[in-house]
Amino acid sequence: MKIKQGDTVIVITGSDKGQTGEVLKTFAKDSKVIVKGINIKTKFKKKSAQGPGSMTKIETKINVSNVAIVDPQSKKATKVGYTVTKDGKKVRVAKKSKEIIE
């Protein structure tokens, strides 16, 4: 999976299309990510003897095919490629601007 935790991504399809956020967690086995502020669902907690009920809003998983990395230069969606630097390190590169993604 080319998207990693901490990357800034943009949603390219779905109800949150066009919104950007930071990747909080990745699930490589499921090909899903959790993005801050995207795909928010309401979770209800039933009241019990310990306390009252409540409603909390949480970010849920979104398929990795529905998001794209934001190009550091143009701030638009881009694909990710790989290149080897002069040091011999393999780094991720934005395909549009050829800039290194960190």
C-alpha positions in Angstrom: 0.0 0.0 0.0 1.5 3.4 -1.1 -0.4 5.5 1.5 1.2 5.6 5.0 0.2 6.9 8.4 0.7 10.7 8.6 0.1 11.4 4.9 -2.2 14.1 3.8 -4.9 12.6 1.5 -7.9 13.9 -0.5 -11.1 11.9 -0.9 -11.7 11.3 -4.7 -15.1 9.6 -4.5 -18.0 9.2 -2.1 -20.0 11.5 0.1 -16.9 13.2 1.4 -15.5 13.9 -2.1 -13.0 16.8 -2.2 -12.2 16.9 1.5 -8.7 16.5 2.8 -7.3 15.0 6.0 -4.4 13.3 7.6 -4.2 9.5 7.7 -4.5 8.3 11.3 -4.2 4.6 10.8 -3.7 2.1 7.9 -5.0 -1.4 7.6 -2.9 -3.0 4.8 -4.7 -6.4 5.1 -8.1 -4.8 4.4 -6.8 -2.1 2.1 -8.5 0.6 4.3 -7.4 3.7 6.1 -8.8 6.0 8.8 -8.6 9.7 7.8 -9.1 12.5 10.4 -12.5 14.2 9.9 -13.6 11.9 7.0 -16.3 9.3 7.0 -17.7 10.3 10.4 -20.3 8.0 11.9 -22.3 8.4 15.2 -21.9 5.7 17.8 -24.5 5.4 20.5 -23.9 4.1 24.0 -26.8 2.8 26.0 -27.4 4.1 29.5 -26.4 1.8 32.3 -26.0 1.7 36.1 -22.5 3.2 35.7 -23.7 6.3 33.8 -25.9 8.0 31.3 -26.1 7.2 27.6 -24.2 9.2 25.1 -23.5 9.8 21.4 -20.0 10.0 20.1 -18.8 10.8 16.5 -16.0 8.6 15.3 -14.0 8.3 12.0 -14.5 4.9 10.4 -12.5 3.1 7.8 -12.5 4.2 4.1 -11.2 2.1 1.2 -7.7 3.1 0.1 -8.9 3.3 -3.5 -11.2 6.2 -2.6 -8.4 8.4 -1.5 -5.3 9.9 -3.2 -2.2 11.6 -1.8 -2.1 15.4 -2.0 0.7 16.7 -4.2 3.0 18.9 -2.0 3.4 21.5 -4.7 0.0 21.9 -6.4 -2.2 20.6 -3.5 -4.2 18.4 -5.8 -4.6 14.6 -6.0 -1.6 12.7 -7.4 -0.4 9.1 -7.9 2.7 7.8 -6.0 5.8 6.4 -7.6 9.2 5.3 -6.3 12.7 6.4 -7.1 16.2 5.7 -5.7 18.2 8.7 -4.5 21.9 9.2 -4.9 22.4 7.8 -1.4 20.8 4.5 -2.5 17.5 5.1 -0.5 14.2 4.2 -2.0 11.7 7.2 -1.6 8.1 7.9 -2.6 7.7 10.6 -5.3 4.6 12.5 -6.4 4.0 11.7 -10.1 2.7 15.2 -11.0 5.5 17.3 -9.6 8.3 14.7 -9.2 8.6 16.0 -5.6 9.6 13.6 -2.7 6.8 12.7 -0.3 7.8 12.6 3.3 
